[in-house]
Amino acid sequence: MHQHDHPIKPEYQQAVLKVQHYINQNLTGDVSLETIAGIANYSPFHFQRIFSEALSETPKRYVIRLRLERAAHFLKIFPDLAINEIANGCGFSSNSIFSRAFKNYYGITADNFRALPNIQLKELNINKLAIVEEAPWIEPIINIQEKIETIKISSPPEVTTLYPFKIACIQTTLSHKENISFAFKSLYQWAFPRGLINSSTRYYGIWLDFPFITPYDKCRILCGIDVNAEVKPTKGINLITFNKGQYIRCNVTGDINETLGALIALNHNYIESMGYSISEMICYEQFEENPMDKHYEDIPRNLLIPVKIK
């Protein structure tokens, strides 16, 4: 949530989190103000005010930004995917609407963005200096090409097939160094009295955005636990499904910078050479220890990236 000089009512926070989850699951579908206000059980006028106060963005601007950032990732990660397919897959009703929105937001056309060397991404309105200054724990990603050439993975990644299960999660961002820890503590307070925490509980971080494109303070991360029982989402906690498929698995330790470096190395130096390509714009981190007991950077983790055979 956005930081405020005055706190937002808990019921408002929970309503916004519920709507954010809905938008995450339905970004290409009906995310009109009337629909999301109905999900939050408020009038459209009242909910727009609540949402804007919580996130410093109107619902419409929030949705458009998510769609455009998703398209920007697709342009870079899937260079052979036609732009009209990207536009449609990111929720735009026509290629012309997408093209206008993209140029208005990034200042260049989608074609030029795709052709732009990674080192020049910093010149666009993606990673503003003001945002970097608000996230001193994250090293500014200025020269991706340099990282591609220098970052190595300590142990070889492997491909594994994983099967579906449910994850109960709460959403946070990278706007504060301790946000991930705070989110897991909130999750624990919800899960423990419901008997959902035990010695076999697995803990996950789910990256929905990456700061190569999305500003740090808006990068969405879900903090979650696996759940076997039929649980109902309440109090800002929602359920997602970990999908069956093949995943590149890689061990990583260290802070968020180490995680981002490993993602860059995997994408550019390993996945393609192993005969695979990324199948979804999402990354899972499976924590080997309870995130409530240690800081993020002190916990060994497995990165899980969904892939498909090329």
C-alpha positions as CSV (number, residue, x, y, z in Angstrom):
1,M,0.0,0.0,0.0
2,H,1.0,3.6,-0.5
3,Q,2.5,5.3,2.5
4,H,0.3,8.0,4.0
5,D,0.6,10.7,6.7
6,H,-2.6,9.3,8.1
7,P,-3.7,5.6,8.2
8,I,-6.3,4.2,5.9
9,K,-9.1,2.3,7.6
10,P,-8.4,-1.4,7.7
11,E,-11.7,-2.2,5.9
12,Y,-10.6,0.1,3.1
13,Q,-7.2,-1.6,2.9
14,Q,-8.9,-5.0,2.7
15,A,-11.3,-3.8,0.0
16,V,-8.4,-2.5,-2.1
17,L,-6.4,-5.7,-1.7
18,K,-9.5,-7.7,-2.7
19,V,-9.9,-5.6,-5.9
20,Q,-6.1,-5.7,-6.6
21,H,-6.4,-9.5,-6.5
22,Y,-9.3,-9.5,-8.9
23,I,-7.5,-7.2,-11.3
24,N,-4.4,-9.5,-11.1
25,Q,-6.6,-12.4,-12.2
26,N,-8.7,-10.5,-14.7
27,L,-6.4,-7.9,-16.2
28,T,-7.6,-8.6,-19.8
29,G,-11.2,-8.9,-18.8
30,D,-13.9,-6.6,-17.2
31,V,-12.1,-4.3,-14.8
32,S,-14.4,-1.4,-15.2
33,L,-15.0,0.9,-12.2
34,E,-18.5,-0.4,-11.8
35,T,-17.3,-4.0,-11.7
36,I,-14.5,-3.5,-9.2
37,A,-16.6,-1.2,-7.0
38,G,-19.2,-4.0,-6.8
39,I,-16.5,-6.5,-5.8
40,A,-15.5,-4.1,-3.0
41,N,-19.1,-3.5,-2.1
42,Y,-18.9,0.3,-2.4
43,S,-20.4,2.7,-4.8
44,P,-18.2,3.6,-7.8
45,F,-17.7,7.1,-6.7
46,H,-16.8,6.2,-3.1
47,F,-14.5,3.3,-4.2
48,Q,-12.6,5.4,-6.7
49,R,-11.8,7.8,-3.8
50,I,-10.8,4.9,-1.5
51,F,-8.6,3.3,-4.2
52,S,-7.0,6.6,-5.2
53,E,-6.2,7.4,-1.6
54,A,-4.7,4.0,-1.0
55,L,-2.5,3.7,-4.1
56,S,-2.2,7.3,-5.4
57,E,-3.6,6.2,-8.7
58,T,-7.2,6.1,-10.0
59,P,-8.5,2.6,-10.8
60,K,-8.4,3.4,-14.5
61,R,-4.8,4.7,-14.5
62,Y,-3.8,1.7,-12.4
63,V,-5.2,-0.8,-14.9
64,I,-3.8,1.0,-17.9
65,R,-0.3,1.1,-16.3
66,L,-0.4,-2.6,-15.5
67,R,-1.5,-3.5,-19.0
68,L,1.2,-1.3,-20.6
69,E,4.0,-2.6,-18.3
70,R,2.9,-6.1,-19.1
71,A,3.1,-5.3,-22.8
72,A,6.6,-3.7,-22.3
73,H,7.8,-6.9,-20.7
74,F,6.3,-9.0,-23.5
75,L,8.0,-6.8,-26.1
76,K,11.4,-7.6,-24.5
77,I,10.9,-11.2,-23.4
78,F,9.0,-12.4,-26.5
79,P,10.7,-10.7,-29.4
80,D,9.0,-12.9,-32.0
81,L,5.5,-12.2,-30.7
82,A,3.5,-9.9,-33.0
83,I,2.6,-6.6,-31.5
84,N,-1.1,-7.0,-32.2
85,E,-1.0,-10.3,-30.3
86,I,0.6,-8.5,-27.4
87,A,-2.0,-5.7,-27.5
88,N,-4.8,-8.2,-27.4
89,G,-3.1,-10.4,-24.7
90,C,-2.7,-7.4,-22.5
91,G,-6.3,-6.3,-22.6
92,F,-6.4,-3.6,-25.3
93,S,-9.4,-3.8,-27.6
94,S,-7.5,-2.7,-30.7
95,N,-3.9,-2.3,-31.9
96,S,-4.5,1.4,-32.5
97,I,-5.7,2.0,-29.0
98,F,-2.7,0.1,-27.7
99,S,-0.3,2.0,-29.9
100,R,-1.5,5.4,-28.7
101,A,-1.5,4.4,-25.1
102,F,2.0,2.9,-25.3
103,K,3.5,6.0,-27.0
104,N,1.8,8.3,-24.6
105,Y,3.2,6.4,-21.6
106,Y,6.7,5.6,-22.8
107,G,7.3,8.3,-25.3
108,I,8.2,6.0,-28.1
109,T,6.3,3.4,-30.3
110,A,6.1,-0.2,-29.3
111,D,8.3,-1.2,-32.3
112,N,11.0,1.3,-31.2
113,F,10.8,0.1,-27.6
114,R,11.3,-3.5,-28.7
115,A,14.4,-2.4,-30.8
116,L,15.8,-0.2,-28.0
117,P,19.0,-1.5,-26.5
118,N,18.5,-2.5,-22.9
119,I,21.0,0.1,-21.8
120,Q,18.8,2.9,-23.1
121,L,15.7,1.8,-21.1
122,K,16.8,4.1,-18.3
123,E,16.2,7.1,-20.5
124,L,12.5,6.4,-20.6
125,N,10.0,7.2,-17.8
126,I,10.5,3.8,-16.3
127,N,13.0,4.0,-13.4
128,K,12.8,7.6,-12.3
129,L,15.7,8.8,-10.2
130,A,13.2,9.8,-7.5
131,I,12.0,6.2,-7.3
132,V,15.6,4.9,-7.1
133,E,16.3,7.3,-4.2
134,E,13.3,5.9,-2.4
135,A,14.7,2.4,-2.7
136,P,18.3,2.7,-1.6
137,W,18.4,-1.1,-0.8
138,I,18.0,-1.8,-4.5
139,E,20.9,-1.2,-6.9
140,P,19.6,0.8,-9.9
141,I,19.4,-1.4,-12.9
142,I,21.1,0.9,-15.4
143,N,23.0,-1.4,-17.7
144,I,21.2,-4.8,-18.1
145,Q,23.7,-5.8,-20.8
146,E,26.6,-5.4,-18.4
147,K,24.8,-7.6,-15.9
148,I,24.1,-10.2,-18.6
149,E,27.8,-10.4,-19.3
150,T,29.0,-10.6,-15.7
151,I,26.3,-12.3,-13.6
152,K,26.8,-16.1,-13.2
153,I,24.7,-18.6,-11.4
154,S,26.5,-20.4,-8.5
155,S,24.9,-23.8,-9.2
156,P,23.5,-25.0,-12.5
157,P,19.7,-24.5,-12.9
158,E,17.6,-27.6,-13.6
159,V,14.2,-28.2,-15.2
160,T,11.5,-29.8,-13.1
161,T,7.8,-30.6,-13.5
162,L,5.6,-29.3,-10.7
163,Y,1.9,-29.9,-10.0
164,P,-1.0,-27.6,-9.0
165,F,-1.6,-26.4,-5.4
166,K,-3.2,-23.5,-3.7
167,I,-1.3,-20.5,-2.2
168,A,-2.9,-18.1,0.3
169,C,-1.2,-14.8,-0.2
170,I,-1.2,-11.1,0.6
171,Q,0.1,-8.4,-1.8
172,T,2.8,-5.9,-1.2
173,T,5.4,-3.9,-3.1
174,L,9.1,-2.9,-3.0
175,S,8.3,0.5,-1.7
176,H,9.9,-0.3,1.7
177,K,12.8,-2.6,2.5
178,E,10.8,-4.6,5.1
179,N,7.6,-4.9,3.1
180,I,8.1,-8.6,2.4
181,S,8.7,-9.3,6.0
182,F,5.7,-7.2,7.1
183,A,3.5,-9.0,4.6
184,F,4.6,-12.4,5.8
185,K,3.9,-11.3,9.4
186,S,0.4,-10.2,8.4
187,L,-0.1,-13.5,6.6
188,Y,1.0,-15.4,9.7
189,Q,-1.4,-13.5,12.0
190,W,-4.2,-14.6,9.6
191,A,-3.0,-18.2,9.1
192,F,-1.8,-19.4,12.5
193,P,-5.2,-19.2,14.4
194,R,-6.8,-21.1,11.4
195,G,-4.3,-24.0,11.9
196,L,-2.6,-23.3,8.5
197,I,0.9,-23.1,9.8
198,N,2.9,-26.2,10.7
199,S,6.3,-27.7,10.2
200,S,5.6,-28.7,6.6
201,T,4.2,-25.3,5.5
202,R,6.0,-23.9,2.4
203,Y,6.5,-20.2,2.0
204,Y,6.5,-18.4,-1.4
205,G,7.2,-15.0,-2.9
206,I,5.4,-14.4,-6.2
207,W,6.8,-11.7,-8.4
208,L,4.1,-10.2,-10.6
209,D,6.3,-7.2,-11.7
210,F,10.0,-6.7,-12.2
211,P,11.9,-3.4,-11.7
212,F,13.5,-3.6,-15.2
213,I,10.2,-2.0,-16.4
214,T,8.0,-1.3,-13.4
215,P,9.0,1.4,-10.8
216,Y,10.2,-0.1,-7.6
217,D,7.5,1.3,-5.4
218,K,4.8,-0.3,-7.7
219,C,6.4,-3.7,-8.2
220,R,3.7,-6.2,-7.0
221,I,4.9,-9.1,-4.9
222,L,2.6,-11.7,-3.3
223,C,3.8,-13.3,-0.1
224,G,2.1,-16.7,0.5
225,I,1.9,-20.1,2.0
226,D,0.7,-23.4,0.5
227,V,-2.7,-24.5,1.7
228,N,-4.2,-27.9,1.4
229,A,-7.5,-27.3,3.2
230,E,-10.5,-25.4,1.7
231,V,-9.9,-22.0,3.1
232,K,-11.8,-18.8,2.4
233,P,-10.0,-15.6,1.5
234,T,-10.6,-13.0,4.1
235,K,-9.1,-9.8,5.5
236,G,-6.9,-9.0,2.5
237,I,-5.8,-12.6,2.0
238,N,-6.5,-14.2,-1.3
239,L,-6.0,-17.5,-3.1
240,I,-4.1,-18.3,-6.2
241,T,-3.3,-21.5,-8.0
242,F,0.3,-22.6,-8.7
243,N,-0.1,-24.0,-12.2
244,K,1.1,-27.4,-13.3
245,G,4.0,-27.2,-15.7
246,Q,7.7,-27.2,-16.3
247,Y,9.8,-24.8,-14.2
248,I,13.5,-23.8,-14.3
249,R,14.7,-24.2,-10.7
250,C,17.7,-22.3,-9.4
251,N,19.1,-21.7,-5.9
252,V,19.7,-18.2,-4.8
253,T,20.8,-16.5,-1.6
254,G,21.2,-12.8,-0.7
255,D,19.2,-9.7,-1.0
256,I,16.8,-8.5,-3.6
257,N,19.7,-7.5,-5.8
258,E,20.9,-11.1,-5.9
259,T,17.4,-12.2,-6.9
260,L,17.2,-9.7,-9.7
261,G,20.7,-10.6,-10.9
262,A,19.8,-14.3,-11.0
263,L,16.6,-13.6,-13.0
264,I,18.7,-11.6,-15.5
265,A,21.3,-14.4,-15.8
266,L,18.7,-17.1,-16.1
267,N,16.7,-15.3,-18.8
268,H,19.7,-14.3,-20.9
269,N,22.4,-16.9,-20.2
270,Y,20.6,-20.2,-19.4
271,I,17.0,-20.7,-20.4
272,E,17.4,-20.4,-24.1
273,S,20.6,-22.4,-24.2
274,M,18.8,-25.2,-22.3
275,G,16.2,-25.4,-25.1
276,Y,13.4,-23.6,-23.3
277,S,11.7,-20.2,-23.3
278,I,9.7,-18.4,-20.6
279,S,6.0,-19.4,-20.8
280,E,4.5,-16.9,-18.2
281,M,5.5,-13.5,-16.9
282,I,5.7,-14.6,-13.3
283,C,8.4,-15.8,-11.0
284,Y,8.1,-17.8,-7.8
285,E,10.5,-17.9,-4.9
286,Q,10.2,-20.8,-2.5
287,F,11.8,-20.1,0.8
288,E,13.7,-22.9,2.5
289,E,13.0,-21.4,6.0
290,N,10.2,-19.5,7.7
291,P,10.4,-15.8,6.5
292,M,9.0,-14.8,9.9
293,D,12.1,-16.1,11.6
294,K,14.8,-14.5,9.4
295,H,15.3,-11.5,7.1
296,Y,14.7,-12.0,3.4
297,E,18.4,-11.8,2.5
298,D,19.3,-14.5,5.1
299,I,17.1,-17.2,3.7
300,P,18.1,-19.6,1.0
301,R,15.5,-19.7,-1.8
302,N,14.6,-21.5,-5.0
303,L,13.6,-19.5,-8.0
304,L,10.9,-21.2,-10.1
305,I,10.4,-19.7,-13.5
306,P,7.6,-21.3,-15.8
307,V,9.1,-22.4,-19.1
308,K,8.1,-24.4,-22.2
309,I,10.2,-26.3,-24.8
310,K,11.2,-24.0,-27.7
